[in-house]
Amino acid sequence: MTLAFRPMIRHLVLTMGLFGALSGAAAADGGKAFNGRAIKGVVELFTSQGCSSCPPADAALKTLIDEGDVVALAYHVDYWNYLGWADTLASKENTERQYAYARMLGRNGVYTPQAILNGRDHMNGSDLQAIRSRLETMRAGDKGLAVPVEAAMAGDGISIRVGGGAGKANVVVVYFDRARVVNVERGENRGKRIAYWHAVRDIQTIGLWDGTPTQFTLPASVLIEGRGNSGCAILLQSMKDKETPGAILGAATILAGPQGKL
């Protein structure tokens, strides 16, 4: 299977400007989560409702979300649908993103559950302790989140601020549903009722960053679609080439409404 990642661009009202470099914990750790805590890293989990090995990884992702210091995203892929259950949260774009990461990592194939860490490395998404350890190692070295990113509601808009740094990167917004419960009726997880968290439903590139502190504003309506169940992550992501994502340099998360529970 050969797929290519093509960022989805929406027609949004964007404003750009310059602002002073961010300071404090955000500057040291490259962003803030929805609860204001400094971000230790980004975990992108590629998962499927049709994969019997995935529920432990889905639960591990929920643990990371609850801990509140990791930007955690679940990309449901569609290549397990042939087993008899079409993943209700899957999209071809999610699958394309995973194959794009495979190219970046020099791998011939993909698997689930796969966790991509900071856009730089991968491991089994079920191994929570290994994920935590690897993020700490990255953070201590030169593979952590070095560029401050903040996102906050500001009137009728969402204010996104990206600090200064070296290099060039895309400013990527990843929209997700905060919580979904699915009754899986067929396939390897038949009969199970499974909770899924931060399931990605859209990805868009809203601009380019050239190392200069920059500000973007999105209309707040982009988070209304989920009626309080939505959120988005802001990823400052370098590109290996036009269609191949690379290292994530900074990140932040914003949620619509109060944090909900199932």
C-alpha positions, -999 to 999 in steps of 0.1 A, spaced: 0 0 0 15 33 -11 -1 65 4 10 101 6 2 127 33 -16 158 20 -23 184 46 -60 194 46 -65 232 42 -97 249 53 -107 284 43 -103 301 77 -99 337 87 -63 340 99 -45 369 113 -7 370 117 15 393 138 46 395 159 48 392 196 74 391 224 91 357 231 72 336 257 89 330 290 88 306 320 78 269 318 63 272 284 95 285 268 114 257 285 91 229 274 77 241 241 41 246 250 12 242 274 -16 217 278 -53 227 282 -46 228 320 -17 252 317 10 227 326 42 226 306 42 200 278 68 172 280 61 159 245 37 148 218 23 112 215 4 103 183 -12 69 187 -22 50 155 -50 27 165 -80 8 153 -113 -5 166 -107 -36 146 -73 -44 162 -74 -67 193 -40 -54 205 -52 -18 205 -75 -14 236 -45 -14 261 -29 13 240 -61 33 239 -62 30 277 -26 41 280 -33 72 259 -62 81 283 -37 79 312 -14 103 294 -43 127 288 -53 125 325 -17 132 336 -20 164 316 16 171 305 16 154 271 -2 163 239 -19 130 232 -38 123 199 -54 91 186 -54 86 148 -78 58 139 -67 41 107 -88 22 82 -67 -7 70 -81 -31 95 -117 -26 82 -114 -57 60 -117 -79 92 -154 -71 93 -157 -39 113 -154 -5 98 -138 17 124 -163 45 131 -135 71 138 -111 61 111 -102 82 80 -79 77 50 -61 109 60 -51 93 94 -38 63 75 -19 85 51 -3 103 80 9 70 95 24 60 61 41 94 59 57 88 93 68 53 80 87 70 52 103 95 76 114 66 98 127 45 69 102 17 76 86 -4 49 53 -8 67 30 3 95 14 -14 125 -11 -8 153 -9 2 180 20 25 170 30 56 190 50 83 173 69 105 198 76 141 190 75 132 153 109 116 157 106 80 170 81 52 174 73 24 198 44 1 208 16 23 220 7 -1 248 40 4 266 32 34 288 64 32 309 86 31 278 67 60 263 72 81 294 109 71 296 116 79 260 99 113 262 121 122 292 152 111 273 142 132 244 134 162 267 168 159 283 185 158 249 180 178 218 148 160 207 123 176 230 99 206 224 122 236 222 98 263 207 71 278 229 35 274 216 4 287 234 -33 285 225 -62 303 243 -97 315 238 -98 352 231 -133 366 226 -147 351 194 -114 336 184 -86 312 193 -53 329 198 -23 309 188 12 321 196 44 306 184 77 318 199 110 323 183 136 297 174 157 282 147 146 266 115 113 264 96 81 244 103 44 242 95 18 253 120 -6 224 121 -40 222 138 -53 188 147 -90 187 155 -102 159 177 -132 145 196 -124 145 233 -144 113 242 -163 87 223 -177 53 234 -182 27 207 -200 -6 208 -179 -28 185 -202 -53 168 -179 -73 146 -142 -80 141 -115 -89 166 -131 -67 194 -166 -79 188 -189 -74 218 -167 -48 235 -177 -14 246 -146 8 243 -139 44 252 -117 64 229 -101 97 237 -88 126 215 -98 108 183 -85 129 154 -112 140 128 -93 166 108 -58 180 102 -50 213 87 -19 234 80 -27 270 88 7 286 81 45 286 80 69 295 108 104 307 99 118 311 134 102 345 140 76 349 168 42 347 152 5 349 161 -25 333 144 -62 337 152 -88 311 143 -125 316 147 -138 300 179 -165 283 158 -140 257 147 -145 241 181 -183 243 181 -188 213 158 -184 189 186 -208 207 209 -185 207 238 -168 174 230 -142 189 208 -106 202 211 -76 208 190 -38 205 193 -14 230 178 17 213 164 48 231 152 61 205 129 91 205 105 88 187 72 113 163 57 99 171 23 66 185 10 46 153 20 67 138 48 63 151 84 93 154 106 102 166 141 76 184 163 93 215 178 64 227 200 28 220 209 -3 231 228 -38 219 234 -71 237 238 -106 223 246 -141 235 240 -159 241 273 -152 224 307 -133 192 307 -158 164 304 -159 128 316 -176 97 303 
